[in-house]
């Protein structure tokens, strides 16, 4: 059965920087304008009662899932949002049939997770993996191990079916980085490139007032990625309408979105 979905991935910058509450309507309005069927979100805040993903989903009339912990570690101190976690989110036009948090390799920090979900697409279960990989040069071993783990999760035969498998997230590596090699090697297609997106597109800009200038390897590059593989060997995927979205009023990252058809 054929199908289509507009997929977006976006790092929402948690509650970092000044005036985080003022950024929330800009995030919501960007999602409303781009109108993705699936929004994979990183650096999402979560509390014991709700999450940023659920609040966005409520505003859009969609469904949500949330998993924690994720990178970066939340700041500590009495003034630093006690009880608020850093996690991963999913906002979906269609109901979310299942969601779990899969532990990622970590030798140097406390373990983090990837969010694994099955969305009730009209064509059949659409499996989505959301992740945020390590970025610290000192923890490079973890970054490579997490990319390999993500590729393994995406190619699990248990996810085979009538719809594709999607990997989305802030992978903290630019196109062509050796960090990302396990993903295309596992048969995952870079949606941005396949859709004809600008090869010089940037998702983490040094022009942002609070850009992490020490992260020279990541600045002024596209470090946020959408990838997909067919749900079965006879399925053909088509990618189109690569879009860069968002602005500095919403986050320190730009979002990317693509249309996926099969």
Buried (B, 14 or more C-beta within 10 A) or exposed (E): EEBBBBBBBBBBBBBBBEEBEEBBEBBBEBBEEBEBBBBBBBBBBBEEEEBBBBBBBEBBEBBBBBBBBBBBEBEEEEEEBEEBBBBBBBBBBBEBBEBEBBEBBBEEBEEBBBBBBBBBBEBBBBBBBBBBBBBBEEBEEBBBBBBBBBBEBBBEEEBBBBBBBBBBBBBBBBBEBEBBBBBBEBBBBBBBBBBEBEEEBBBBBEEBEEBBEEBEBBBBBBBBBBBBBBBEEEBEBEBBEBBBBBEBEBBBBBBBBBBBEB
